[in-house]
Amino acid sequence: MSDRIGPGKKVTLHFSVALADGEVVDNTRPGGVPAEFTVGDGSLLPGFESALFGLRRAW
């Protein structure tokens, strides 16, 4: 079984979203709960999901 991210895979990750000026507008850290989604479930923008394709877990 592949541990690479692709369609149908469940993904758990921490993220931070910042504006061009550096202002953080959303963040799951510090101490927050990581986001969870299944690739292709429609909960995220397709471009964001496709940028994750092929990545592997970090630990």
C-alpha positions as CSV (number, residue, x, y, z in Angstrom):
1,M,0.0,0.0,0.0
2,S,1.4,3.4,-1.0
3,D,1.8,6.1,1.6
4,R,1.9,8.8,-1.0
5,I,-0.9,11.3,-1.2
6,G,-3.4,10.9,-4.0
7,P,-7.1,10.6,-4.7
8,G,-9.1,8.9,-2.0
9,K,-6.3,9.2,0.6
10,K,-7.0,10.6,4.1
11,V,-4.7,13.4,4.9
12,T,-4.0,15.1,8.3
13,L,-1.9,18.2,8.3
14,H,-1.1,21.5,10.1
15,F,-1.2,24.6,8.0
16,S,-0.8,28.4,8.1
17,V,-2.3,30.9,5.7
18,A,-0.8,34.3,5.4
19,L,-1.5,37.4,3.3
20,A,1.2,38.9,1.1
21,D,2.1,41.4,3.9
22,G,2.7,38.4,6.3
23,E,-0.5,38.7,8.3
24,V,-1.6,35.2,9.3
25,V,-5.3,34.8,8.7
26,D,-5.7,31.1,9.6
27,N,-3.5,28.7,11.4
28,T,-3.7,25.2,13.1
29,R,-0.7,25.9,15.3
30,P,0.5,26.4,18.0
31,G,-1.5,23.9,20.0
32,G,-4.2,23.5,17.5
33,V,-5.9,20.5,16.0
34,P,-4.6,19.5,12.5
35,A,-6.9,19.6,9.6
36,E,-8.2,16.3,8.2
37,F,-9.7,15.6,4.8
38,T,-9.9,12.9,2.2
39,V,-8.4,13.9,-1.2
40,G,-11.2,14.4,-3.7
41,D,-14.0,14.9,-1.1
42,G,-14.6,18.5,-2.3
43,S,-13.7,20.1,1.0
44,L,-10.6,21.8,-0.4
45,L,-9.7,23.6,-3.7
46,P,-8.6,21.2,-6.4
47,G,-5.4,23.1,-6.9
48,F,-4.4,22.8,-3.3
49,E,-5.2,19.1,-3.3
50,S,-3.2,18.5,-6.5
51,A,-0.2,20.3,-5.0
52,L,-0.1,17.6,-2.4
53,F,-0.2,14.6,-4.8
54,G,2.9,12.4,-4.5
55,L,4.0,13.8,-1.1
56,R,4.6,11.3,1.7
57,R,4.1,11.6,5.4
58,A,6.9,13.4,7.2
59,W,7.4,10.9,10.0
